[in-house]
Amino acid sequence: MIDASPRDPGPAPPDATAAVSDDPAVGLRAVRSLATLAERLEALQVGRARSLGWSWQEIADELGVSRQAVHKKHGATLLDGRGARTRKDR
């Protein structure tokens, strides 16, 4: 029989707990960490989508931004063979 009960995810990650801290310095550092993580995830997923043939418009639609905005932000970078971000030669 499969257990369909929700799993306890355990304690919240430090950044999630810090985000609601009464100390603004702690909370703001958490916000910065989360923003950095979001930027990295976005770059990774945009690169993945492009490598799978997605158009800039399709990516923009999923992100809720214009095609021009997503192209301006990510169009000049490519994933090299190791997954590192590199600037395109002009």
N, C-alpha and C positions, 0 to 999 in steps of 0.2 A: 504494500500500500504506500502511496506517495503522500508525504506530509505536506499539506497545502498551507500550513500556518506560516505567517510571515516570520522571517528570520530576524533576530535581534542584531542590528548592525554593529552593536558594541558602542563604546564611547565615541563621542564626536571627535573629529580630527581637531588638533589644537587651533588651527586657523578658524574653524567654525565656532568654537567656543570663544575664542578671542574676539570674534566679530561682534559679540554682544557684551563685551566687557564694559564695566563702568569707567574704566580708565581710557580716555580718548586716544592716548598714544598707542596702547595695545590694540584697540579697535581699528585705528587707522593703519597700523602695520598689517593687520589681518586683511583689511580691504586691499591694500597694495599687493599682498601675496596672492589673493584671489584674482585680482585683475591681471596679474602676470600669468597666472595659470590659465585664465580664460583666453588671453592673447596667444599663448602657446598652443592651446587646444584648437583655436580657430585656425591658426596657420597650418597646423598638422592636417586638419580636416579639409581645408581649402586645397592644400597640396594633394591630398588623397583624391578628392573629387576631380581635380584637374587631370590627375594621372589616369583616372577612369573615364575620361572623356566628357565630363560635365562642362557645360558652357558657363561663362561668367554670369549669364542671366539666371540659370538654374541655381547656382550657388547663392547669388544675391537674393533670390526669392526665399530660399531656406533661411538666410540670415536676417531677412526683413530689411534689407538695404537696397540701394540702387546698384545696377550693374557697374556704373562708373565708380561708385564708392569702393566696391570690393576689388575691382581691377586696379584702382589707384593704390589701394592698400597692399595688395598681394601680387599684382601683375609683374612687378620687377624682380620677383624672387622665384627661384626654382628649387626643388629638392634634388640634391646630387645623389649619387648612388648609395651613399651612406646615410641618407636621411637628414644631412645637415643643410641649413639654409645658405644659399649662395646668391650673390647678385648676378644678374644677367649681364653679359658684356654688351655694350651698345655699339 
